[in-house]
């Protein structure tokens, strides 16, 4: 049973999250969230086969500024990963073309 709970928990974090947005023009619009802009762009292409306009987008790598494998020991790096480093994230808002 604990394994099932862990699987469900991890499954909720994986993949691309899509949320439909309301617009004044009646065009389809979406807010996409995931781990990288490439995956979000592919999902936007799937959702908007006629093309889309990107309203905004951003991506974070999940790395601490100034921290790399040469500047810290393996144990220190593991501590940074587990406590201080956010996972890679990306967000994109698009409006589908008519």
N, C-alpha and C positions, 0 to 999 in steps of 0.2 A: 503493500500500500504506500509506503513512503516513496518508493521509486516512481509510482504513478503520479504522486503529487509533484515531485521534482520535474518530471516530464511535462506536466501541464504548466508548471511555472515557467520553464524554459520555452515552451511552445508559445506562450503568450508574449514573449520578448522577441521572437524571431519574425523575420519577414517584413513586409511593407504594410503599414497601416494606412487605410484610405478613409477619408471622411468627406462626404459631399457637402458643398457649401451653397448657400443661397445667393443669387445675384439679381440685380435689378433688371438685367437684360434678358433673363430667362435662359442664358447659356449655361451649359453644365460647367461646374467648377469644382475643384477638389483640393484638399489639403492632404499631402502625402508625407509620411514619416517613416524613416528606416535608418539603415546604417551608412548608406553612401548615395551620392547624387546619381551615379550611373544606374543603379537599380530603380531609383525614383523616376528617372527619365524614361526608362523602359516601361514602367507601369503607366506613366502619363501617356506614352504613345499607344499603349493598349486601350486605355480609357477614352482617348480622343483620337480615333482613327483619321479624322480630317485635319489633325494638327492641333497645336495648343500654344498659348502664350504663357510664359512664366511670369507670374506676378512678383514672386520673391523666392529666394532659395538660400540655404546656408548649409554648411557641413563643418563638423568638428572632428578632429582626428582622435581625440581621447588621450593625447599625450601631454605630459607636463612640459611647459616651456623650460628649456635649458637642461632637461634630463634625458640622457641617452645611455646606452649600455656601457660606454666607456667611462662615464662620470660617476657611476654608483656601482656598488658590489651587487652580486646576484640577490643576496638577502634583502638589501635595501630596495632594489628594484621590485622584488616580489611584494614588499610592503607598500610601495607606491602604487603598484597595479591593484592591489586588493583594497586600498583605502582611499587613495587620492585621485586616481585616474578614472574619469568618466568613460564609458564605452563610446565608441564612434557613433555619431548621430548625424542625421541629415533631415532637412525639411524642405519641402517645395510646395508652393501654391500655384495652381494652373487654372486657366480658363480655356475650355475647348472652343475651337473655331467652328463656325456653322458650316 
